[in-house]
Amino acid sequence: MVDRTTSLDGHRGMAAQKATELRRLCADVEADQLALRRRQDALEVMLVAAPASTWPEAVEKARYLLGLFARTPDAEDPRRQRLIANVLEDFDRLLGNPTPKPRPVEGREVIPAPNPRLEEETTAKAQTRGNRETKKPKQIKPDKAPASSPFAVTTAKASGSPKPGGKK
């Protein structure tokens, strides 16, 4: 009897190793999908079995349906994603959950509704550099005022107008 198993993958070529790994991964994915379908079917049987007796139960059913809809191509529209996120936040708020969090939908990220307080914090962070150094606002440089003397040479060159009595 041998204590260590022999790895046959090391004796094959790279292409054969990759093909074997691909077959193993595909078999794992198929098995996971089958198990997921079975669990999903069991959940749906439980959800259909009896009507909701409380609002939290009704909310859980609605969340499940929104999650199913969010995985469809129709839900890829950013407005619909935002609507789904808003409804989920409304559920949390109405049920009394203290800190509603945007719930990611499997395979897709739900866009949360805009939060004005968060935008203010982001703007405040943009004003800060490094640890404690604050960003100074841009100062607007005033245009140079025209010289009081009509014979000023620097004003004529800066403005691009010809000198009195000369050519440009």
MARGUDO-957993 format. One line per 2 residues: their letters; for each residue y, z, x of N, C-alpha, C, O, CB. Coordinates in Angstrom, 3 decimals. Glycine has a CB too. Layout:
N
A	Y,Z,X,Y,Z,X,Y,Z,X,Y,Z,X,Y,Z,X ~ ...
***
This chain:
168
MV	-1.170,0.000,0.833,0.000,0.000,0.000,1.244,0.000,0.886,1.286,0.685,1.909,-0.008,1.209,-0.953 ~ 2.259,-0.775,0.487,3.471,-0.935,1.282,4.596,-0.138,0.641,4.750,-0.140,-0.581,3.860,-2.432,1.413
DR	5.390,0.552,1.479,6.505,1.357,0.965,7.703,0.475,0.597,8.420,0.747,-0.366,6.927,2.411,2.007 ~ 7.902,-0.576,1.380,9.036,-1.463,1.100,8.540,-2.756,0.486,7.501,-3.289,0.876,9.841,-1.754,2.386
TT	9.299,-3.257,-0.485,8.934,-4.544,-1.080,9.500,-5.664,-0.226,10.536,-5.502,0.420,9.449,-4.655,-2.543 ~ 8.840,-6.761,-0.226,9.294,-7.912,0.544,10.201,-8.762,-0.328,9.848,-9.100,-1.458,8.095,-8.745,1.070
SL	11.373,-9.106,0.201,12.313,-9.953,-0.526,12.010,-11.407,-0.193,12.195,-11.845,0.942,13.790,-9.593,-0.174 ~ 11.552,-12.138,-1.176,11.223,-13.545,-0.954,12.467,-14.422,-0.956,12.440,-15.549,-0.462,10.249,-14.031,-2.015
DG	13.587,-13.890,-1.528,14.810,-14.684,-1.575,15.326,-15.003,-0.174,15.937,-16.051,0.040,15.882,-13.951,-2.371 ~ 15.084,-14.108,0.774,15.571,-14.329,2.132,14.863,-15.478,2.830,15.392,-16.018,3.801,15.410,-13.076,2.943
HR	13.696,-15.862,2.368,12.929,-16.932,2.999,13.243,-18.304,2.398,12.775,-19.318,2.916,11.445,-16.645,2.874 ~ 14.019,-18.353,1.322,14.363,-19.629,0.692,15.691,-20.135,1.226,16.440,-19.419,1.890,14.422,-19.486,-0.840
GM	15.951,-21.382,0.914,17.229,-21.966,1.304,18.356,-21.451,0.404,18.101,-20.839,-0.633,17.157,-23.503,1.247 ~ 19.583,-21.703,0.805,20.748,-21.216,0.069,20.809,-21.791,-1.345,21.160,-21.077,-2.284,22.025,-21.562,0.823
AA	20.477,-23.059,-1.506,20.514,-23.691,-2.832,19.493,-23.046,-3.763,19.776,-22.823,-4.940,20.245,-25.208,-2.720 ~ 18.309,-22.747,-3.237,17.270,-22.118,-4.054,17.668,-20.695,-4.433,17.393,-20.244,-5.545,15.925,-22.112,-3.305
QK	18.318,-19.986,-3.505,18.780,-18.625,-3.805,19.829,-18.637,-4.917,19.790,-17.812,-5.829,19.358,-17.962,-2.540 ~ 20.757,-19.575,-4.829,21.807,-19.674,-5.856,21.211,-20.046,-7.211,21.620,-19.506,-8.239,22.870,-20.714,-5.445
AT	20.249,-20.964,-7.214,19.624,-21.370,-8.471,18.878,-20.192,-9.100,18.930,-19.995,-10.314,18.661,-22.554,-8.238 ~ 18.187,-19.414,-8.271,17.464,-18.239,-8.775,18.435,-17.217,-9.357,18.198,-16.666,-10.432,16.627,-17.593,-7.651
EL	19.524,-16.971,-8.644,20.536,-16.008,-9.121,21.156,-16.489,-10.430,21.394,-15.686,-11.332,21.645,-15.801,-8.053 ~ 21.416,-17.779,-10.542,21.977,-18.342,-11.768,21.017,-18.165,-12.945,21.440,-17.797,-14.040,22.304,-19.828,-11.570
RR	19.732,-18.426,-12.725,18.737,-18.239,-13.785,18.668,-16.774,-14.220,18.565,-16.481,-15.411,17.352,-18.716,-13.309 ~ 18.724,-15.860,-13.253,18.669,-14.432,-13.588,19.891,-14.014,-14.401,19.766,-13.283,-15.384,18.573,-13.582,-12.310
LC	21.072,-14.478,-13.991,22.300,-14.135,-14.718,22.283,-14.695,-16.133,22.690,-14.016,-17.076,23.527,-14.658,-13.968 ~ 21.815,-15.931,-16.286,21.743,-16.540,-17.627,20.787,-15.762,-18.528,21.075,-15.547,-19.705,21.292,-18.016,-17.530
AD	19.655,-15.343,-17.977,18.699,-14.566,-18.765,19.298,-13.221,-19.173,19.087,-12.762,-20.296,17.400,-14.350,-17.973 ~ 20.055,-12.581,-18.255,20.711,-11.305,-18.579,21.756,-11.482,-19.681,21.844,-10.664,-20.597,21.371,-10.708,-17.322
VE	22.544,-12.548,-19.589,23.581,-12.804,-20.594,22.950,-13.053,-21.961,23.430,-12.533,-22.968,24.455,-14.010,-20.182 ~ 21.890,-13.834,-22.001,21.217,-14.108,-23.279,20.654,-12.827,-23.884,20.743,-12.613,-25.093,20.090,-15.138,-23.085
AD	20.074,-11.978,-23.039,19.528,-10.710,-23.541,20.648,-9.804,-24.060,20.491,-9.146,-25.089,18.732,-9.986,-22.430 ~ 21.788,-9.772,-23.341,22.921,-8.954,-23.786,23.494,-9.475,-25.104,23.852,-8.691,-25.983,24.017,-8.929,-22.709
QL	23.578,-10.796,-25.237,24.102,-11.371,-26.475,23.184,-11.081,-27.651,23.660,-10.802,-28.752,24.293,-12.875,-26.323 ~ 21.888,-11.144,-27.438,20.934,-10.844,-28.493,21.062,-9.378,-28.929,21.056,-9.080,-30.123,19.499,-11.146,-28.020
AL	21.176,-8.478,-27.966,21.338,-7.055,-28.289,22.665,-6.820,-29.021,22.725,-6.023,-29.957,21.277,-6.194,-26.999 ~ 23.719,-7.511,-28.597,25.020,-7.378,-29.253,24.949,-7.862,-30.700,25.472,-7.209,-31.603,26.094,-8.164,-28.483
RR	24.298,-9.015,-30.920,24.157,-9.536,-32.284,23.398,-8.564,-33.174,23.755,-8.375,-34.338,23.443,-10.889,-32.268 ~ 22.361,-7.951,-32.635,21.592,-6.975,-33.418,22.446,-5.759,-33.781,22.412,-5.291,-34.919,20.345,-6.525,-32.636
RQ	23.214,-5.250,-32.811,24.091,-4.104,-33.102,25.185,-4.478,-34.098,25.536,-3.684,-34.971,24.726,-3.575,-31.807 ~ 25.719,-5.684,-33.965,26.763,-6.145,-34.883,26.200,-6.283,-36.297,26.858,-5.895,-37.263,27.354,-7.492,-34.405
DA	25.008,-6.823,-36.426,24.368,-6.932,-37.745,24.143,-5.553,-38.360,24.375,-5.363,-39.554,23.029,-7.683,-37.633 ~ 23.694,-4.596,-37.560,23.472,-3.234,-38.063,24.786,-2.604,-38.523,24.829,-1.920,-39.546,22.816,-2.357,-36.974
LE	25.855,-2.838,-37.763,27.175,-2.305,-38.147,27.641,-2.917,-39.463,28.129,-2.207,-40.342,28.219,-2.579,-37.038 ~ 27.490,-4.237,-39.599,27.937,-4.900,-40.821,27.131,-4.443,-42.029,27.674,-4.339,-43.128,27.835,-6.412,-40.669
VM	25.854,-4.171,-41.844,25.041,-3.649,-42.948,25.587,-2.292,-43.386,25.664,-2.013,-44.582,23.544,-3.527,-42.529 ~ 25.966,-1.450,-42.426,26.521,-0.131,-42.760,27.888,-0.253,-43.436,28.191,0.499,-44.363,26.639,0.732,-41.495
LV	28.717,-1.198,-42.973,30.052,-1.361,-43.550,29.981,-1.884,-44.983,30.814,-1.524,-45.814,30.888,-2.310,-42.691 ~ 28.995,-2.727,-45.277,28.852,-3.317,-46.597,28.124,-2.371,-47.561,28.276,-2.484,-48.777,28.105,-4.643,-46.497
AA	27.349,-1.457,-47.024,26.477,-0.610,-47.852,27.239,0.179,-48.912,26.784,0.276,-50.051,25.712,0.351,-46.972 ~ 28.379,0.737,-48.560,29.107,1.568,-49.517,30.606,1.321,-49.365,31.077,1.027,-48.266,28.775,3.072,-49.312
PA	31.356,1.438,-50.458,32.809,1.281,-50.348,33.407,2.466,-49.594,32.829,3.552,-49.553,33.456,1.153,-51.752 ~ 34.571,2.236,-49.001,35.253,3.301,-48.256,35.689,4.394,-49.222,36.220,4.109,-50.295,36.480,2.741,-47.474
ST	35.463,5.638,-48.838,35.846,6.758,-49.701,37.171,7.376,-49.270,37.783,8.126,-50.030,34.755,7.823,-49.698 ~ 37.618,7.063,-48.046,38.899,7.587,-47.558,39.675,6.452,-46.895,39.125,5.397,-46.576,38.683,8.773,-46.555
WP	40.967,6.701,-46.698,41.788,5.696,-46.026,41.331,5.438,-44.593,41.301,4.279,-44.180,43.239,6.129,-46.028 ~ 40.976,6.452,-43.819,40.499,6.155,-42.454,39.272,5.241,-42.431,39.149,4.399,-41.542,40.169,7.450,-41.732
EA	38.368,5.397,-43.393,37.207,4.505,-43.457,37.636,3.077,-43.772,37.112,2.126,-43.194,36.205,5.000,-44.513 ~ 38.591,2.927,-44.689,39.096,1.592,-45.031,39.793,0.963,-43.823,39.671,-0.239,-43.586,40.070,1.667,-46.235
VE	40.521,1.777,-43.067,41.214,1.279,-41.876,40.196,0.801,-40.841,40.403,-0.237,-40.212,42.127,2.380,-41.271 ~ 39.108,1.535,-40.656,38.092,1.112,-39.685,37.467,-0.222,-40.080,37.196,-1.057,-39.217,37.000,2.181,-39.555
KA	37.237,-0.429,-41.372,36.711,-1.716,-41.828,37.718,-2.837,-41.568,37.354,-3.925,-41.120,36.360,-1.652,-43.328 ~ 38.988,-2.554,-41.855,40.031,-3.566,-41.630,40.176,-3.868,-40.135,40.375,-5.023,-39.756,41.387,-3.089,-42.212
RY	40.077,-2.848,-39.289,40.146,-3.062,-37.842,39.005,-3.968,-37.384,39.202,-4.863,-36.562,40.096,-1.715,-37.088 ~ 37.828,-3.730,-37.917,36.676,-4.552,-37.551,36.940,-6.018,-37.933,36.701,-6.927,-37.137,35.383,-4.027,-38.247
LL	37.432,-6.232,-39.153,37.701,-7.601,-39.601,38.818,-8.251,-38.783,38.741,-9.435,-38.454,38.073,-7.607,-41.086 ~ 39.853,-7.476,-38.454,40.925,-8.020,-37.617,40.402,-8.392,-36.233,40.826,-9.388,-35.646,42.076,-7.008,-37.493
GL	39.483,-7.587,-35.721,38.884,-7.908,-34.428,38.085,-9.201,-34.476,38.135,-10.004,-33.545,37.994,-6.773,-33.968 ~ 37.346,-9.400,-35.566,36.603,-10.658,-35.723,37.564,-11.839,-35.813,37.335,-12.879,-35.196,35.704,-10.607,-36.978
FA	38.636,-11.677,-36.580,39.616,-12.758,-36.710,40.307,-13.031,-35.384,40.586,-14.184,-35.053,40.656,-12.414,-37.781 ~ 40.585,-11.974,-34.620,41.302,-12.147,-33.353,40.508,-12.964,-32.347,41.091,-13.511,-31.411,41.636,-10.796,-32.756
RT	39.204,-13.061,-32.512,38.365,-13.843,-31.591,38.287,-15.317,-31.981,37.699,-16.112,-31.248,36.962,-13.258,-31.541 ~ 38.863,-15.697,-33.114,38.794,-17.088,-33.555,39.932,-17.901,-32.945,40.929,-17.323,-32.511,38.844,-17.171,-35.090
PD	39.807,-19.222,-32.901,40.891,-20.058,-32.375,42.186,-19.936,-33.189,43.275,-20.114,-32.644,40.447,-21.511,-32.343 ~ 42.075,-19.635,-34.485,43.284,-19.499,-35.304,44.156,-18.340,-34.846,45.363,-18.348,-35.086,42.910,-19.308,-36.765
AE	43.577,-17.356,-34.198,44.327,-16.168,-33.782,44.984,-16.337,-32.418,45.599,-15.394,-31.921,43.414,-14.965,-33.753 ~ 44.874,-17.500,-31.805,45.483,-17.711,-30.493,47.001,-17.840,-30.563,47.677,-17.706,-29.544,44.902,-18.945,-29.851
DP	47.533,-18.093,-31.726,48.972,-18.200,-31.909,49.620,-16.859,-31.563,49.200,-15.828,-32.090,49.317,-18.627,-33.366 ~ 50.644,-16.845,-30.681,51.275,-15.579,-30.293,51.848,-14.790,-31.477,51.853,-13.559,-31.464,52.377,-15.853,-29.301
RR	52.330,-15.509,-32.502,52.848,-14.784,-33.679,51.733,-14.031,-34.379,51.939,-12.902,-34.826,53.524,-15.755,-34.667 ~ 50.558,-14.631,-34.483,49.430,-13.944,-35.126,48.926,-12.799,-34.261,48.534,-11.756,-34.783,48.286,-14.929,-35.408
QR	48.933,-12.981,-32.946,48.550,-11.887,-32.066,49.499,-10.704,-32.232,49.071,-9.551,-32.282,48.533,-12.355,-30.607 ~ 50.784,-11.007,-32.316,51.770,-9.936,-32.498,51.572,-9.272,-33.865,51.698,-8.053,-33.979,53.219,-10.492,-32.368
LI	51.265,-10.052,-34.895,51.025,-9.506,-36.229,49.802,-8.585,-36.224,49.829,-7.511,-36.826,50.833,-10.645,-37.250 ~ 48.747,-9.000,-35.556,47.550,-8.156,-35.460,47.888,-6.854,-34.745,47.490,-5.777,-35.189,46.407,-8.898,-34.719
AN	48.622,-6.951,-33.636,49.001,-5.745,-32.892,49.860,-4.827,-33.755,49.691,-3.608,-33.725,49.757,-6.118,-31.601 ~ 50.783,-5.409,-34.527,51.640,-4.589,-35.391,50.835,-3.889,-36.474,51.092,-2.723,-36.776,52.729,-5.447,-36.030
VL	49.874,-4.574,-37.060,49.051,-3.960,-38.106,48.228,-2.815,-37.528,48.110,-1.759,-38.148,48.123,-5.009,-38.759 ~ 47.656,-3.023,-36.334,46.878,-1.952,-35.707,47.769,-0.744,-35.380,47.344,0.401,-35.536,46.193,-2.471,-34.423
ED	48.996,-1.001,-34.930,49.935,0.101,-34.677,50.309,0.804,-35.984,50.442,2.027,-36.019,51.209,-0.424,-33.972 ~ 50.476,0.026,-37.058,50.769,0.634,-38.360,49.627,1.535,-38.809,49.859,2.626,-39.329,51.029,-0.452,-39.415
FD	48.399,1.082,-38.610,47.250,1.918,-38.959,47.303,3.248,-38.208,47.131,4.315,-38.799,45.932,1.181,-38.646 ~ 47.544,3.168,-36.899,47.602,4.399,-36.102,48.724,5.314,-36.581,48.534,6.521,-36.729,47.797,4.066,-34.616
RL	49.886,4.730,-36.822,51.040,5.530,-37.253,50.782,6.169,-38.610,51.066,7.352,-38.796,52.308,4.662,-37.314 ~ 50.244,5.404,-39.567,50.021,5.931,-40.916,48.883,6.946,-40.971,48.866,7.824,-41.834,49.728,4.795,-41.871
LG	47.943,6.821,-40.055,46.851,7.797,-40.013,47.241,9.058,-39.250,46.488,10.032,-39.233,45.616,7.173,-39.376 ~ 48.415,9.045,-38.618,48.897,10.231,-37.922,48.448,10.331,-36.480,48.509,11.411,-35.892,48.458,11.439,-38.644
NP	47.999,9.236,-35.896,47.649,9.274,-34.473,48.935,9.350,-33.669,49.830,8.532,-33.880,46.802,8.024,-34.056 ~ 49.059,10.308,-32.750,50.327,10.537,-32.072,50.775,9.410,-31.153,51.956,9.064,-31.154,50.236,11.779,-31.291
TP	49.889,8.832,-30.380,50.287,7.778,-29.445,49.462,6.534,-29.680,48.373,6.405,-29.121,50.137,8.247,-27.992 ~ 49.957,5.611,-30.495,49.204,4.374,-30.713,49.214,3.521,-29.449,50.246,3.374,-28.793,49.791,3.579,-31.901
KP	48.067,2.969,-29.121,47.936,2.106,-27.954,47.536,0.716,-28.428,46.741,0.585,-29.359,46.896,2.675,-26.939 ~ 48.090,-0.345,-27.785,47.635,-1.679,-28.161,46.157,-1.807,-27.822,45.743,-1.530,-26.696,48.467,-2.783,-27.441
RP	45.381,-2.217,-28.782,43.937,-2.323,-28.585,43.597,-3.739,-28.155,43.889,-4.695,-28.874,43.165,-1.939,-29.876 ~ 42.972,-3.882,-26.971,42.569,-5.228,-26.574,41.388,-5.691,-27.404,40.486,-4.915,-27.716,42.221,-5.274,-25.083
VE	41.406,-6.932,-27.747,40.306,-7.529,-28.494,39.374,-8.138,-27.461,39.834,-8.686,-26.459,40.810,-8.607,-29.542 ~ 38.080,-8.050,-27.690,37.109,-8.568,-26.729,37.421,-10.003,-26.363,37.498,-10.878,-27.226,35.696,-8.468,-27.286
GR	37.601,-10.232,-25.072,37.829,-11.591,-24.584,39.274,-12.035,-24.652,39.624,-13.065,-24.076,36.998,-12.544,-25.354 ~ 40.126,-11.286,-25.341,41.536,-11.663,-25.463,42.398,-10.428,-25.408,41.987,-9.335,-25.799,41.795,-12.439,-26.766
EV	43.599,-10.627,-24.915,44.539,-9.524,-24.865,45.506,-9.663,-26.030,46.080,-10.732,-26.242,45.295,-9.489,-23.509 ~ 45.686,-8.589,-26.781,46.606,-8.620,-27.907,48.004,-8.346,-27.379,48.212,-7.391,-26.631,46.202,-7.584,-29.004
IP	48.963,-9.177,-27.763,50.338,-8.997,-27.327,50.967,-7.883,-28.157,51.031,-7.987,-29.382,51.150,-10.321,-27.457 ~ 51.436,-6.811,-27.498,52.047,-5.731,-28.266,53.426,-6.133,-28.777,54.070,-7.029,-28.232,52.150,-4.466,-27.414
AP	53.863,-5.459,-29.825,55.183,-5.720,-30.380,56.249,-5.276,-29.383,56.021,-4.339,-28.618,55.364,-4.999,-31.738 ~ 57.404,-5.931,-29.380,58.445,-5.542,-28.438,58.932,-4.124,-28.732,59.082,-3.732,-29.889,59.619,-6.532,-28.493
NP	59.171,-3.374,-27.674,59.620,-1.996,-27.783,60.982,-1.901,-27.116,61.058,-2.036,-25.895,58.597,-1.004,-27.137 ~ 62.079,-1.672,-27.869,63.408,-1.658,-27.257,63.544,-0.574,-26.195,64.226,-0.786,-25.192,64.467,-1.461,-28.323
RL	62.910,0.583,-26.391,63.023,1.659,-25.406,62.358,1.239,-24.100,62.852,1.567,-23.022,62.388,2.964,-25.942 ~ 61.251,0.522,-24.187,60.567,0.044,-22.999,61.431,-0.974,-22.260,61.463,-0.974,-21.029,59.213,-0.570,-23.371
EE	62.128,-1.834,-22.986,62.996,-2.819,-22.355,64.136,-2.138,-21.613,64.528,-2.593,-20.538,63.549,-3.789,-23.398 ~ 64.685,-1.034,-22.177,65.744,-0.299,-21.492,65.220,0.304,-20.209,65.907,0.274,-19.188,66.320,0.795,-22.394
ET	63.991,0.863,-20.241,63.409,1.453,-19.044,63.177,0.386,-17.986,63.397,0.632,-16.800,62.094,2.168,-19.378 ~ 62.735,-0.799,-18.401,62.497,-1.884,-17.457,63.801,-2.308,-16.807,63.840,-2.565,-15.604,61.836,-3.078,-18.155
TA	64.879,-2.383,-17.600,66.182,-2.734,-17.059,66.640,-1.669,-16.078,67.196,-1.992,-15.029,67.211,-2.909,-18.185 ~ 66.412,-0.407,-16.407,66.803,0.673,-15.513,66.020,0.596,-14.213,66.578,0.864,-13.149,66.591,2.032,-16.185
KA	64.747,0.239,-14.269,63.948,0.115,-13.057,64.439,-1.052,-12.206,64.384,-0.987,-10.978,62.468,-0.068,-13.407 ~ 64.914,-2.107,-12.841,65.402,-3.254,-12.089,66.663,-2.901,-11.328,66.980,-3.545,-10.328,65.662,-4.433,-13.018
QT	67.393,-1.885,-11.784,68.611,-1.460,-11.119,68.324,-0.569,-9.918,69.246,-0.260,-9.163,69.507,-0.736,-12.093 ~ 67.082,-0.146,-9.715,66.735,0.765,-8.639,65.999,0.019,-7.549,65.083,-0.761,-7.812,65.891,1.927,-9.159
RG	66.417,0.273,-6.316,65.732,-0.300,-5.163,65.073,0.830,-4.404,65.585,1.949,-4.365,66.713,-1.097,-4.246 ~ 63.941,0.535,-3.805,63.291,1.518,-2.954,63.098,2.849,-3.648,62.902,2.899,-4.862,64.085,1.716,-1.702
NR	63.152,3.947,-2.867,62.931,5.264,-3.443,64.136,5.773,-4.219,64.025,6.096,-5.402,62.579,6.242,-2.361 ~ 65.282,5.845,-3.562,66.434,6.452,-4.240,67.681,5.590,-4.177,68.729,5.984,-4.688,66.733,7.798,-3.638
ET	67.588,4.450,-3.575,68.757,3.593,-3.440,68.972,2.823,-4.733,68.048,2.190,-5.242,68.598,2.625,-2.247 ~ 70.179,2.874,-5.263,70.471,2.141,-6.497,71.125,0.817,-6.160,71.839,0.681,-5.166,71.379,2.968,-7.435
KK	70.864,-0.134,-7.003,71.422,-1.467,-6.826,72.869,-1.448,-7.283,73.181,-1.012,-8.391,70.604,-2.532,-7.608 ~ 73.743,-1.924,-6.416,75.159,-1.959,-6.765,75.433,-3.212,-7.581,74.906,-4.282,-7.278,76.052,-1.918,-5.494
PK	76.256,-3.083,-8.613,76.546,-4.273,-9.416,77.320,-5.306,-8.615,78.088,-4.963,-7.716,77.330,-3.894,-10.668 ~ 77.112,-6.569,-8.949,77.819,-7.647,-8.276,79.301,-7.546,-8.572,79.717,-7.361,-9.716,77.272,-9.017,-8.707
QI	80.083,-7.671,-7.519,81.528,-7.647,-7.723,82.030,-9.077,-7.785,81.652,-9.927,-6.979,82.249,-6.852,-6.594 ~ 82.877,-9.314,-8.747,83.442,-10.647,-8.916,84.651,-10.755,-7.999,85.585,-9.955,-8.064,83.832,-10.925,-10.411
KP	84.603,-11.771,-7.142,85.705,-11.964,-6.208,86.789,-12.785,-6.905,86.519,-13.869,-7.420,85.219,-12.668,-4.896 ~ 88.012,-12.264,-6.918,89.090,-13.024,-7.573,89.450,-14.255,-6.749,89.342,-14.264,-5.523,90.342,-12.135,-7.774
DK	89.880,-15.291,-7.460,90.345,-16.493,-6.768,91.619,-16.155,-6.019,92.402,-15.304,-6.440,90.580,-17.669,-7.764 ~ 91.812,-16.847,-4.886,93.023,-16.592,-4.099,94.237,-17.052,-4.892,94.276,-18.157,-5.434,92.961,-17.314,-2.719
AP	95.205,-16.183,-4.938,96.451,-16.515,-5.648,97.231,-17.529,-4.818,97.190,-17.469,-3.589,97.318,-15.231,-5.915 ~ 97.934,-18.451,-5.453,98.702,-19.428,-4.685,99.813,-18.730,-3.902,100.412,-17.761,-4.369,99.296,-20.507,-5.617
AS	100.067,-19.238,-2.722,101.108,-18.656,-1.863,102.466,-18.821,-2.526,102.707,-19.768,-3.274,101.107,-19.318,-0.455 ~ 103.341,-17.875,-2.232,104.666,-17.925,-2.853,105.542,-18.993,-2.221,106.511,-19.431,-2.839,105.349,-16.571,-2.748
SP	105.230,-19.420,-1.018,106.036,-20.430,-0.347,105.453,-21.814,-0.630,104.247,-22.002,-0.471,106.100,-20.161,1.180 ~ 106.257,-22.776,-1.039,105.743,-24.121,-1.283,105.354,-24.841,0.008,104.708,-25.888,-0.044,106.776,-24.938,-2.030
FA	105.736,-24.298,1.166,105.447,-24.956,2.434,104.235,-24.351,3.146,104.011,-24.621,4.326,106.658,-24.882,3.335 ~ 103.466,-23.547,2.443,102.314,-22.912,3.082,101.236,-23.954,3.320,100.802,-24.637,2.391,101.765,-21.746,2.217
VT	100.802,-24.074,4.582,99.829,-25.084,4.980,98.422,-24.690,4.524,97.656,-25.555,4.102,99.859,-25.287,6.504 ~ 98.072,-23.424,4.596,96.725,-23.005,4.253,96.434,-23.238,2.774,95.302,-23.568,2.422,96.524,-21.540,4.604
TA	97.409,-23.076,1.913,97.201,-23.294,0.493,96.926,-24.754,0.216,96.082,-25.080,-0.620,98.405,-22.823,-0.306 ~ 97.637,-25.652,0.915,97.459,-27.081,0.700,96.065,-27.517,1.133,95.451,-28.350,0.466,98.527,-27.875,1.459
KA	95.546,-26.969,2.246,94.221,-27.357,2.717,93.144,-26.789,1.793,92.159,-27.469,1.504,93.997,-26.875,4.167 ~ 93.318,-25.573,1.334,92.305,-24.936,0.498,92.203,-25.609,-0.858,91.104,-25.734,-1.399,92.616,-23.460,0.321
SG	93.313,-26.041,-1.414,93.274,-26.626,-2.741,92.873,-28.085,-2.723,92.480,-28.631,-3.754,94.602,-26.480,-3.402 ~ 92.967,-28.730,-1.563,92.564,-30.125,-1.476,93.700,-31.076,-1.808,93.484,-32.288,-1.823,91.402,-30.384,-2.393
SP	94.908,-30.577,-2.077,96.014,-31.469,-2.384,96.688,-31.889,-1.079,96.662,-31.138,-0.104,97.032,-30.786,-3.342 ~ 97.286,-33.073,-1.047,97.881,-33.565,0.190,99.106,-32.735,0.582,99.771,-32.134,-0.262,98.268,-35.041,0.042
KP	99.379,-32.722,1.891,100.557,-32.023,2.391,101.798,-32.789,1.965,101.779,-34.011,1.812,100.506,-31.866,3.936 ~ 102.875,-32.038,1.778,104.121,-32.744,1.437,104.525,-33.669,2.570,104.667,-33.218,3.707,105.259,-31.743,1.136
GG	104.708,-34.919,2.295,105.169,-35.908,3.266,104.054,-36.419,4.176,104.349,-37.147,5.123,106.268,-35.319,4.104 ~ 102.796,-36.077,3.937,101.723,-36.527,4.807,100.606,-37.176,3.990,100.636,-37.176,2.759,101.173,-35.354,5.631
KK	99.624,-37.729,4.701,98.489,-38.359,4.019,97.267,-37.471,4.135,97.122,-36.684,5.070,98.196,-39.761,4.605 ~ 96.458,-37.614,3.225,95.219,-36.829,3.222,94.166,-37.418,4.092,93.069,-36.869,4.192,94.688,-36.694,1.843
***
